[in-house]
């Protein structure tokens, strides 16, 4: 069975050998960043293989410590009042400036009315969330009852692709992806904690997202030669675009350094609509002369927590400052 570390290492090697690198350059026009990630380009991490789900026999159940056990077919779910939400999903293994993150328009049903219909018993403290692939994870009941939680069945206007959870998945906005099972089949309420799959292997029990950030442009796209030259060659002045994301407190500020963290300057928050959607930021970089520059990004969340210089993975996500080396070939 593949581990998170093996999955990411294998993916990185495949990307590195995929093509000769293309050097990113500044666009002459202001580009649009931060919109929906196409389904085909959306990152995929799973603990096992994508299950083959027969939608006609598939059922979603709410059971355990409830007064009224409920079971829904796919047709039942599709008949319920629907909502649309733009949400950013991030893997707990995503490093600063990583690619295990994506943004999409999700369509589905609000979860809380279903839970209210099931009438969760007073003594219930935890809920086990299980998927058709055998994966399971656990939440405290009060976290599952949040208004923001919902069950999407469409991704960017299309039925969930098989690798993204068809026919139904669960969203707990503000959490890492490991707390949001795909191919959801049941919610079981209990008066005791049921150990989760990744949790018993040393990963976080709470999984609230740490503040993180990365670059949209410029950047060096993957390829064999990029192993030897990690600089993005640009002409200046140029606009640097990127993303920042945190938990429910959202993003308060983004700063950029051009001298590897010695001095910092505020970036412009171009789009900052929701705590659950990545913030798009822009920084105008206008050096007086050509040369090499080490850029750093430091985002601060709504609670005042700023990204540290480095933050090794200990099972709870990573929050170190994103870096990119720029080679300014010409400055005007």
C-alpha positions in Angstrom: 0.0 0.0 0.0 1.4 3.4 -0.9 2.3 5.8 1.8 1.9 9.6 1.6 5.7 10.0 1.4 6.0 7.3 -1.4 3.1 8.9 -3.3 4.6 12.4 -3.3 8.1 11.2 -4.0 6.9 9.2 -7.0 4.8 12.1 -8.3 7.8 14.4 -8.0 10.1 12.1 -10.0 7.5 11.7 -12.7 7.1 15.5 -13.1 10.9 16.1 -13.1 11.4 13.7 -16.0 8.3 14.6 -18.0 9.7 17.3 -20.2 12.4 19.8 -21.0 11.8 22.8 -18.8 10.1 25.9 -20.1 11.3 29.1 -18.5 8.5 31.3 -17.1 8.5 34.9 -18.1 6.3 37.8 -17.1 3.2 38.3 -19.2 2.7 41.6 -21.0 -0.9 41.7 -19.8 -2.3 41.2 -16.4 -3.1 37.5 -16.1 -6.1 35.9 -14.3 -5.0 33.6 -11.5 -6.8 31.8 -8.8 -9.9 30.6 -10.6 -11.2 27.0 -10.7 -8.6 24.4 -11.3 -9.7 22.2 -14.3 -10.8 18.7 -13.1 -8.1 17.0 -15.1 -5.4 19.1 -13.5 -6.7 18.9 -9.9 -4.3 17.1 -7.6 -5.2 13.5 -6.4 -4.1 11.8 -3.2 -5.7 8.6 -1.9 -4.7 6.0 0.6 -5.6 3.2 -1.9 -6.9 2.7 -5.4 -10.0 4.5 -6.7 -12.9 2.2 -6.0 -15.4 1.2 -8.6 -18.8 2.4 -7.3 -22.1 1.2 -8.7 -24.2 4.3 -8.3 -27.4 2.3 -8.4 -26.6 0.3 -5.4 -24.5 2.9 -3.6 -26.0 4.3 -0.4 -25.1 7.1 2.1 -26.1 6.3 5.6 -26.3 8.3 8.9 -26.4 5.8 11.8 -25.1 4.9 15.2 -26.1 7.2 18.1 -29.0 8.8 16.3 -32.8 8.7 16.9 -33.6 8.2 13.3 -31.1 6.3 11.1 -31.2 7.6 7.5 -30.1 6.2 4.2 -30.0 8.0 0.9 -29.6 6.8 -2.7 -27.8 9.0 -5.3 -31.2 9.9 -6.7 -32.3 11.0 -3.2 -29.3 13.2 -2.8 -29.8 14.8 -6.2 -33.4 15.7 -5.3 -32.4 17.7 -2.2 -31.9 21.5 -2.3 -28.5 22.2 -3.8 -25.9 24.8 -3.0 -22.8 26.0 -4.9 -19.5 26.8 -3.1 -16.1 27.8 -4.4 -13.7 26.0 -2.1 -9.9 25.3 -2.1 -8.8 21.8 -1.2 -5.3 21.1 0.1 -3.5 17.9 1.0 -1.9 17.8 4.5 1.3 16.8 2.6 1.4 19.9 0.5 4.6 21.9 1.2 5.0 25.6 0.7 4.7 26.4 -3.0 3.5 22.9 -3.5 1.0 21.6 -6.1 -1.2 19.4 -3.9 -3.8 22.1 -3.8 -6.6 23.1 -6.0 -9.7 25.3 -6.3 -13.0 24.3 -7.7 -16.7 25.2 -7.8 -18.5 22.4 -5.9 -22.3 21.7 -6.1 -24.0 19.6 -3.5 -26.3 19.6 -0.4 -25.9 21.1 3.0 -25.0 18.5 5.6 -26.5 20.0 8.8 -30.2 19.6 7.8 -29.6 15.9 7.2 -28.0 15.5 10.6 -30.9 17.4 12.2 -33.2 14.9 10.5 -31.3 12.0 12.0 -31.5 13.7 15.5 -28.1 12.9 16.9 -28.3 11.7 20.5 -27.1 13.9 23.3 -24.3 11.4 24.4 -22.7 11.3 20.9 -19.3 12.8 21.0 -17.5 11.6 17.8 -18.5 10.6 14.3 -16.6 8.2 12.0 -16.7 9.1 8.3 -16.2 6.2 6.0 -15.7 5.9 2.2 -16.2 3.2 -0.4 -12.5 2.7 -0.6 -12.3 1.5 3.0 -10.8 4.8 4.3 -12.1 6.3 7.5 -11.4 9.3 9.7 -13.1 10.8 12.8 -14.4 14.2 13.9 -15.9 15.6 17.1 -19.7 15.9 16.6 -19.7 19.7 17.1 -17.2 20.1 14.2 -19.5 18.0 11.9 -22.5 20.2 12.8 -20.9 23.4 11.4 -23.1 25.2 8.8 -20.2 25.2 6.3 -20.1 21.5 5.9 -21.7 19.9 2.8 -21.8 17.0 0.5 -20.8 17.8 -3.1 -21.7 15.7 -6.1 -20.6 18.1 -8.9 -17.1 19.5 -9.5 -16.9 22.5 -11.8 -20.3 21.7 -13.1 -19.6 18.0 -13.8 -20.3 14.8 -11.8 -17.4 14.1 -9.5 -14.7 12.3 -11.5 -14.1 8.8 -10.1 -10.7 9.8 -8.6 -12.3 12.8 -6.8 -15.1 10.8 -5.0 -17.9 9.9 -7.4 -20.8 9.8 -6.5 -20.4 11.9 -3.3 -17.8 13.2 -1.0 -17.8 15.3 2.2 -16.4 18.8 2.7 -15.3 20.1 6.1 -14.0 23.6 5.0 -10.8 24.7 6.7 -9.5 21.2 7.2 -6.9 19.3 5.2 -8.1 16.8 2.7 -7.5 13.8 4.9 -10.5 14.8 7.0 -12.8 15.0 4.0 -13.3 11.5 2.7 -14.2 10.8 -0.9 -16.7 8.2 -2.0 -18.5 8.8 1.3 -20.8 6.0 2.4 -21.6 6.5 6.0 -21.4 8.7 9.1 -21.5 6.7 12.3 -22.0 8.5 15.6 -20.5 7.2 18.8 -19.9 8.1 22.4 -16.2 7.3 22.1 -13.4 8.1 19.6 -12.9 5.7 16.8 -9.2 5.8 15.7 -8.8 7.1 12.1 -6.7 5.4 9.5 -3.9 8.1 9.1 -4.3 9.3 12.7 -3.1 6.0 14.2 -0.1 6.3 11.8 1.0 9.6 13.4 -0.9 12.2 11.4 -2.9 15.0 13.0 -6.1 14.4 14.8 -7.5 17.9 14.2 -6.2 18.7 10.7 -7.0 22.4 10.7 -5.0 24.0 7.9 -1.9 25.9 8.7 -1.2 29.1 6.9 0.6 28.3 3.6 1.5 30.1 0.4 2.9 29.7 -3.1 3.6 31.2 -6.5 1.4 31.3 -9.6 3.9 33.3 -11.7 6.7 33.5 -12.5 8.1 30.0 -11.9 10.2 27.3 -13.6 8.0 24.5 -14.8 9.2 21.0 -14.3 11.7 19.1 -16.4 15.0 17.3 -16.2 17.2 20.4 -16.6 15.3 22.1 -13.8 17.2 19.8 -11.4 20.4 21.8 -12.2 18.9 25.3 -12.7 16.1 26.3 -10.4 16.0 30.0 -11.4 13.2 31.6 -13.2 14.6 34.0 -15.8 12.6 37.2 -16.0 12.8 40.8 -17.2 11.9 43.6 -14.7 9.7 45.3 -13.6 7.2 42.5 -13.3 4.2 41.5 -11.3 4.6 38.4 -9.1 1.4 36.5 -8.5 0.7 33.9 -5.8 -1.7 32.3 -3.5 -2.1 32.1 0.3 -4.4 29.9 2.4 -5.1 29.2 6.0 -7.9 27.7 8.2 -11.2 29.4 9.2 -9.4 32.6 10.2 -8.5 33.4 6.6 -5.6 35.4 5.3 -4.9 38.9 6.8 -1.6 39.9 5.1 1.0 38.7 2.5 4.5 40.0 2.4 7.3 39.4 -0.1 11.1 39.6 0.4 13.6 40.0 -2.5 16.6 39.5 -0.3 16.0 36.1 1.3 14.1 37.5 4.3 16.2 40.5 5.2 13.5 43.0 4.4 9.8 42.6 3.7 7.2 44.5 1.7 3.4 44.1 1.7 1.8 42.5 -1.4 -1.5 43.5 -2.7 -4.4 41.2 -1.9 -6.1 40.9 -5.3 -8.9 38.5 -4.3 -9.6 37.6 -0.6 -13.3 36.7 -0.7 -13.4 33.8 1.7 -11.4 32.0 4.4 -12.1 28.8 2.5 -10.8 30.0 -0.9 -7.1 30.8 -1.5 -6.2 34.5 -1.5 -4.7 35.7 -4.7 -1.9 38.3 -4.1 0.3 40.4 -6.4 3.7 42.1 -5.8 5.3 44.6 -8.2 9.0 43.8 -8.3 11.1 46.6 -9.8 14.8 46.1 -9.1 17.2 48.8 -10.2 19.5 46.4 -11.9 19.7 42.9 -13.4 21.0 40.1 -11.1 20.0 37.2 -9.0 17.3 37.5 -6.3 16.0 35.0 -3.7 12.3 35.8 -3.2 10.4 34.7 -0.1 6.7 34.8 0.7 5.3 35.2 4.2 1.5 35.0 4.7 -0.2 35.9 8.0 -3.6 34.4 8.9 -6.5 36.2 10.6 -5.3 35.2 14.0 -2.0 36.9 13.5 0.0 33.6 12.9 2.7 34.2 10.3 4.6 31.6 8.3 7.9 30.7 9.8 11.1 30.5 7.7 10.9 26.7 7.8 8.3 24.2 9.1 9.2 20.5 8.7 6.4 18.0 8.3 5.5 16.4 11.6 2.1 15.1 10.5 0.2 18.3 10.9 0.9 20.1 7.7 3.7 22.5 6.6 3.8 26.3 6.8 7.4 27.3 5.9 7.9 30.3 3.6 7.7 29.7 -0.1 10.9 30.6 -2.0 11.8 31.1 -5.7 15.1 32.2 -7.2 14.8 34.8 -9.9 17.4 35.7 -12.5 16.6 39.2 -13.7 18.2 39.3 -17.2 17.2 42.9 -17.8 15.9 45.7 -15.6 14.4 48.9 -17.1 
